[in-house]
Amino acid sequence: KSLCRFKVILPRLQCCRVPENEAMKGRGKGRGRAKSEPKALVEGDGGGTRGNLVGKRTSCPWINSQIIQASKEDNAIQRILGVVEMCINDMNLVNLSTSLHRLAKLSVVTPHSDRMLRQSPVMKLLLASIATAFCAVEEDPSLPQSLSNITWSLATLRIVDYKVLEMAGTLAIANMKDFKAFELASLLWSFAKLGCADTMTPVVSPLFRAATGRLMACMNGAGFRSLATAAWAFATARQASQRLFRAIAKEVQTCLPSANSQELANIVWAYGTVGHRDDQLFRIIAEECVRRLDEFKTQ
């Protein structure tokens, strides 16, 4: 099958050579790198098709490069939606999660775009394709980052897609040992932010229980932001573990100077909400807040 309808998309993307696969940057050594990449487009006989020279596995890095390029252009949201619409049948999970993540990030700085995206037929198609990709997922070291990005994007866009969230939660539990602290904290924040604790109890409760063990195992060096985010998520979802909160209290004291005012406020709120008293933690946070009081907003 054709990669995309290039007669339509090629002028829009203005690309004739495949750039470096930026989508795989930051995933760590060995995460999700393709064995080969297409070097150049092959034009068809006026039909704008790519032909059969490049299979799906090698086409996915090219698609990701187009998503990333589109996100840097004017009218970026519409550009990305155009790429998704044209290439949806050839996208793998990394392509799908990258598209959704870029759209969600852009919505934060583009007024009223979140409502438009929630109503977009292409967004519905994208989410359906993500659910399909979840069904076919194989062992993949990049899966935790994809799950984290997808759930964060849904929470940012305020989209409650129960099917995608349920499958993401189930996959996260099955692959919990592969999560890094910041990936897991972001995923937990997403479920808590969307208010899924009551509506998705069969998934949320096992997810937070599994996350407790994983966070305990990878807490050293996790950083204040990840731990504060995780504490906020546990408190908001009413899934708090006293054992976990004791461990977080001890660890965050080693990285307090790296915290910003919002993170300091979040962790204090989390401990107050779950009723976990730690006098030493509160004392050193109070001292830090006094020194940096001008950084805090009234809220």
SETORVEX-580262 format. One line per 4 residues: number of its first residue (from 1); for each residue x negated, y, z of C-alpha. Coordinates in steps of 0.5 Angstrom, whole numbers, plus 500, padded with zeros to 3 digits. Each point is the difference from the previous one (the first is absolute). Last residue first. Layout:
<recs>
NUM = X,Y,Z ~ ...
</recs>
This chain:
<recs>
299 = 505,562,589 ~ 497,507,502 ~ 494,498,496 ~ 493,498,503
295 = 493,502,497 ~ 500,506,505 ~ 500,495,506 ~ 493,497,498
291 = 497,500,506 ~ 506,499,504 ~ 502,494,496 ~ 494,496,501
287 = 501,501,508 ~ 507,497,499 ~ 497,495,496 ~ 495,498,505
283 = 505,500,506 ~ 506,496,496 ~ 495,495,498 ~ 497,499,508
279 = 507,500,502 ~ 503,495,496 ~ 508,499,501 ~ 503,496,495
275 = 508,502,500 ~ 501,498,492 ~ 502,507,499 ~ 494,504,504
271 = 495,495,496 ~ 502,502,493 ~ 501,507,502 ~ 493,501,502
267 = 498,496,494 ~ 503,505,495 ~ 498,506,504 ~ 493,498,499
263 = 501,498,493 ~ 503,507,498 ~ 495,504,504 ~ 494,496,496
259 = 496,494,502 ~ 493,499,499 ~ 498,503,507 ~ 504,494,503
255 = 496,494,497 ~ 497,496,506 ~ 507,502,504 ~ 504,497,495
251 = 497,493,501 ~ 502,500,507 ~ 507,502,499 ~ 501,496,494
247 = 499,494,504 ~ 505,502,506 ~ 505,501,494 ~ 499,493,497
243 = 501,497,507 ~ 506,504,501 ~ 503,498,494 ~ 505,505,497
239 = 505,498,495 ~ 505,505,501 ~ 499,502,492 ~ 498,507,502
235 = 495,498,506 ~ 497,495,495 ~ 499,505,494 ~ 498,505,505
231 = 494,495,503 ~ 498,498,493 ~ 500,507,497 ~ 495,502,507
227 = 496,494,498 ~ 499,502,493 ~ 499,507,501 ~ 495,498,506
223 = 495,496,496 ~ 500,492,499 ~ 493,500,503 ~ 502,494,504
219 = 507,499,499 ~ 500,494,495 ~ 502,494,505 ~ 505,504,504
215 = 503,503,494 ~ 501,493,497 ~ 503,497,506 ~ 505,506,501
211 = 501,500,492 ~ 503,493,501 ~ 505,502,505 ~ 502,506,496
207 = 501,496,494 ~ 504,495,504 ~ 505,505,502 ~ 500,504,494
203 = 502,494,495 ~ 506,497,504 ~ 502,507,503 ~ 501,503,493
199 = 506,505,502 ~ 498,502,507 ~ 492,501,499 ~ 501,502,493
195 = 500,508,502 ~ 497,502,494 ~ 494,503,504 ~ 499,494,504
191 = 499,495,494 ~ 495,506,497 ~ 496,501,506 ~ 499,492,500
187 = 497,500,493 ~ 496,506,501 ~ 497,497,507 ~ 499,493,496
183 = 496,504,495 ~ 496,504,505 ~ 498,494,504 ~ 498,496,494
179 = 505,494,498 ~ 497,493,498 ~ 502,496,506 ~ 507,503,499
175 = 501,496,493 ~ 506,496,502 ~ 503,506,504 ~ 499,505,495
171 = 503,495,495 ~ 507,500,504 ~ 500,507,501 ~ 499,502,493
167 = 505,495,498 ~ 505,503,505 ~ 498,507,498 ~ 501,499,493
163 = 507,497,501 ~ 502,505,505 ~ 499,506,495 ~ 500,506,505
159 = 497,506,496 ~ 498,506,504 ~ 495,502,495 ~ 495,500,506
155 = 502,493,503 ~ 501,497,493 ~ 493,502,498 ~ 497,498,507
151 = 503,493,498 ~ 497,500,494 ~ 493,502,502 ~ 499,495,506
147 = 503,494,495 ~ 495,502,495 ~ 494,501,505 ~ 502,493,503
143 = 500,497,493 ~ 493,502,498 ~ 497,493,502 ~ 505,497,496
139 = 502,493,501 ~ 506,499,495 ~ 506,505,499 ~ 506,497,496
135 = 506,502,504 ~ 497,507,502 ~ 499,501,493 ~ 507,500,499
131 = 502,504,506 ~ 495,505,497 ~ 503,500,493 ~ 507,501,504
127 = 497,506,503 ~ 497,503,494 ~ 507,499,496 ~ 503,504,506
123 = 495,505,499 ~ 501,501,492 ~ 507,501,501 ~ 499,506,505
119 = 504,502,505 ~ 495,499,506 ~ 495,503,496 ~ 504,506,499
115 = 502,501,507 ~ 492,499,502 ~ 499,506,494 ~ 503,505,504
111 = 494,504,501 ~ 493,497,498 ~ 495,499,505 ~ 502,494,503
107 = 504,497,494 ~ 493,500,497 ~ 497,495,505 ~ 507,496,499
103 = 499,500,493 ~ 492,498,500 ~ 502,494,505 ~ 506,497,496
99 = 495,500,494 ~ 494,497,504 ~ 505,495,503 ~ 502,498,493
95 = 494,500,496 ~ 497,496,506 ~ 506,495,500 ~ 499,498,492
91 = 502,505,495 ~ 502,497,493 ~ 507,500,500 ~ 500,507,503
87 = 496,503,495 ~ 504,505,496 ~ 505,502,506 ~ 494,500,505
83 = 496,505,495 ~ 506,505,500 ~ 501,500,507 ~ 493,502,501
79 = 500,505,495 ~ 507,503,503 ~ 497,500,507 ~ 493,503,497
75 = 504,506,497 ~ 493,503,499 ~ 495,495,500 ~ 496,496,506
71 = 505,495,501 ~ 500,498,493 ~ 493,498,500 ~ 501,496,506
67 = 506,496,496 ~ 496,500,494 ~ 494,497,503 ~ 504,495,504
63 = 503,497,493 ~ 493,499,498 ~ 498,496,506 ~ 506,496,498
59 = 499,499,493 ~ 494,495,502 ~ 505,495,503 ~ 506,501,496
55 = 496,498,493 ~ 496,504,496 ~ 499,499,492 ~ 508,498,499
51 = 502,506,497 ~ 500,507,503 ~ 506,503,497 ~ 501,507,497
47 = 505,497,494 ~ 496,504,495 ~ 496,494,498 ~ 497,498,507
43 = 495,504,503 ~ 495,497,505 ~ 498,504,506 ~ 493,500,502
39 = 495,496,505 ~ 505,495,504 ~ 498,498,507 ~ 496,494,502
35 = 500,496,507 ~ 505,505,503 ~ 498,502,507 ~ 506,498,506
31 = 495,501,506 ~ 493,497,499 ~ 497,505,504 ~ 505,505,503
27 = 506,503,498 ~ 498,507,500 ~ 500,500,492 ~ 504,495,497
23 = 505,505,496 ~ 494,504,498 ~ 499,495,494 ~ 495,504,496
19 = 503,503,494 ~ 503,496,494 ~ 499,504,493 ~ 505,503,496
15 = 504,504,505 ~ 505,506,498 ~ 505,497,505 ~ 506,503,497
11 = 497,499,493 ~ 499,492,502 ~ 507,499,503 ~ 505,500,495
7 = 496,497,494 ~ 497,496,506 ~ 506,496,501 ~ 497,496,506
3 = 496,494,501 ~ 503,496,494 ~ 502,493,501
</recs>
